[in-house]
């Protein structure tokens, strides 16, 4: 069961990484495609943020509550920065209030920094953690998941935060175009 869930979540992250890169290249290379992306993001930003953060939050809960991987201190900080975005974007979606993007953008930036920091620890670039990661059995350097040779739990977190940052930056640009 654990292996199946790891592979399923890892495959989902792999697909999202591939789609992200392809969309990014297409966005940069094609002016007509860029206009379509701006229009889509301008219209659907709240739905995309809500579903993205909800799926990422469910994934993190599967790892801790179903599979049983204990979250370390850095994982908790990433959760603290991600989980409220589900609630905030859900309320904003119901109210059709896009101004919340201004408030949750910094949460994604800080979350990406923390996730990148933890990834650097796991990749061996950094050898010690500032926080000490004191949860039992949950050392920040411990790699619980390594799918496709690069997808670890902090990399999954880094991916969602980067997606959210890019979405929000594209939305800021689309807002200038679409008003």
Secondary structure, DSSP 4 states (H G I P E B T S, - for coil): -HHHHHHHHHHHHHHHHHHHHHHHHHHHH-HHHHHHHHHHHHHHHHHHHHHHHHHHHHHHHIIIIII-PPP-HHHHHHHHHHHHHHHHHHHHHHHT-TTHHHHHHHHHHHHHHHHHHHHHHHTTS--S-SS---STT--TT--S--BTTTB-HHHHHHHHHHHHHHHHHHHHHHHHHH-
